[in-house]
Amino acid sequence: MPNPNPGGLKPGIIPLSIDIPPRYQDLDTLGHINNVALAGIFENARVHFNHSLGHHPADLGVRWLVAAVDLKFVAEAHFPHPLTVYSAVGSIGNSSWTIIQAAFQNGECVATCDTVIVMHGPRGKTTIGPELRAIMQNKMPLKD
């Protein structure tokens, strides 16, 4: 079983979280929230997080592409309890960054998700500008 919360994402150090209620159709035959549904819940939270950066990629003349997703299932999640997904920027490179996320249900971490996003312009990878970089740095986890 993976480390229950390798990124240490938790209330108090992550400025952005969203509560997402599972849908009945998200259940598998064993009564758990299905792994694919959890991936969708992380995606939903990631889109909300991207909007919190204040810049739509199209406004910058670029696209933000998902390059990799590393999802770890830690514990079972159940209907109907909402999942609180904490999201932050984990690292920032030249043209890419990692969004780190942890989903909690009833105070217990049930899954984590690290997603690498690449900034892509008309001619391929594009460098992250200083204004967007500063915004991203403000979305990194706070120190304990």
TITOR-71003 format. One record per residue (C-alpha): chain; residue number from 0; x, y, z. Coordinates in pm, whole numbers, plus 50000, padded with zeros to 5 digits. Layout:
// residues N
   chaine   num       x       y       z
        A   NUM       X       Y       Z
...
***
This chain:
// residues 144
   chaine   num       x       y       z
        A     0   50000   50000   50000
        A     1   50143   50343   49912
        A     2   50237   50599   50173
        A     3   49903   50746   50286
        A     4   49995   51100   50195
        A     5   50344   51129   50047
        A     6   50306   51497   49957
        A     7   50193   51589   50307
        A     8   49893   51774   50165
        A     9   49657   51857   50447
        A    10   49443   52136   50585
        A    11   49645   52435   50696
        A    12   49929   52410   50444
        A    13   49727   52407   50122
        A    14   49545   52728   50039
        A    15   49305   52568   49791
        A    16   49063   52281   49841
        A    17   48731   52180   49693
        A    18   48460   51946   49818
        A    19   48333   51711   49550
        A    20   48036   51487   49623
        A    21   48058   51142   49469
        A    22   47773   51031   49249
        A    23   47588   50704   49301
        A    24   47699   50601   48952
        A    25   48063   50630   49073
        A    26   48024   50310   49277
        A    27   48169   49977   49173
        A    28   48012   49637   49243
        A    29   48184   49624   49584
        A    30   48027   49953   49695
        A    31   48347   50161   49671
        A    32   48397   50471   49464
        A    33   48547   50331   49144
        A    34   48913   50410   49066
        A    35   48818   50566   48732
        A    36   48564   50789   48910
        A    37   48840   50899   49152
        A    38   49053   50994   48852
        A    39   48763   51210   48730
        A    40   48727   51370   49072
        A    41   49096   51465   49067
        A    42   49055   51601   48713
        A    43   48759   51814   48823
        A    44   48960   51953   49117
        A    45   49260   52014   48888
        A    46   49049   52222   48647
        A    47   48924   52432   48940
        A    48   49283   52470   49056
        A    49   49397   52580   48709
        A    50   49127   52848   48710
        A    51   49263   52972   49043
        A    52   49586   53065   48863
        A    53   49390   53351   48709
        A    54   49504   53300   48351
        A    55   49326   53092   48094
        A    56   49588   52933   47865
        A    57   49413   53077   47559
        A    58   49462   53426   47707
        A    59   49835   53356   47700
        A    60   49828   53213   47345
        A    61   49924   52867   47470
        A    62   49774   52534   47573
        A    63   49834   52349   47898
        A    64   49872   51980   47821
        A    65   49869   51691   48068
        A    66   50198   51506   48017
        A    67   50173   51252   48301
        A    68   49938   51147   48579
        A    69   50052   50944   48881
        A    70   49748   50835   49082
        A    71   49786   50635   49402
        A    72   49491   50470   49572
        A    73   49544   50468   49948
        A    74   49212   50367   50106
        A    75   48857   50291   50001
        A    76   48624   50583   49939
        A    77   48249   50545   49983
        A    78   47923   50706   49876
        A    79   47769   50950   49980
        A    80   48045   51127   50175
        A    81   48210   51417   49987
        A    82   48577   51409   49901
        A    83   48786   51713   49987
        A    84   49063   51749   49731
        A    85   49361   51965   49825
        A    86   49567   52095   49532
        A    87   49897   52281   49509
        A    88   50186   52341   49274
        A    89   50452   52089   49371
        A    90   50731   52201   49141
        A    91   50792   52444   48857
        A    92   51031   52379   48570
        A    93   51115   52577   48258
        A    94   50805   52482   48056
        A    95   50623   52244   48290
        A    96   50494   52219   48644
        A    97   50352   51953   48870
        A    98   50017   51982   49043
        A    99   50009   51772   49358
        A   100   49675   51665   49503
        A   101   49537   51459   49788
        A   102   49175   51350   49832
        A   103   49036   51310   50182
        A   104   48710   51156   50293
        A   105   48598   51184   50655
        A   106   48946   51313   50746
        A   107   49133   51017   50591
        A   108   49352   51039   50281
        A   109   49203   50803   50022
        A   110   49415   50887   49717
        A   111   49688   51113   49584
        A   112   49750   51241   49233
        A   113   50054   51414   49083
        A   114   50000   51563   48737
        A   115   50270   51708   48513
        A   116   50142   51994   48297
        A   117   50339   52124   47996
        A   118   50293   52469   47847
        A   119   50268   52429   47472
        A   120   50265   52712   47219
        A   121   50235   52724   46841
        A   122   50594   52602   46804
        A   123   50602   52342   47081
        A   124   50703   52375   47444
        A   125   50686   52730   47573
        A   126   50866   52882   47869
        A   127   50662   52978   48174
        A   128   50671   53358   48198
        A   129   50770   53544   48516
        A   130   50415   53662   48598
        A   131   50263   53313   48579
        A   132   50565   53166   48762
        A   133   50508   53410   49052
        A   134   50141   53312   49069
        A   135   50236   52943   49071
        A   136   50490   52999   49347
        A   137   50207   53142   49559
        A   138   50015   52817   49506
        A   139   50287   52599   49657
        A   140   50229   52435   49997
        A   141   50276   52660   50297
        A   142   50545   52567   50547
        A   143   50422   52392   50863
***
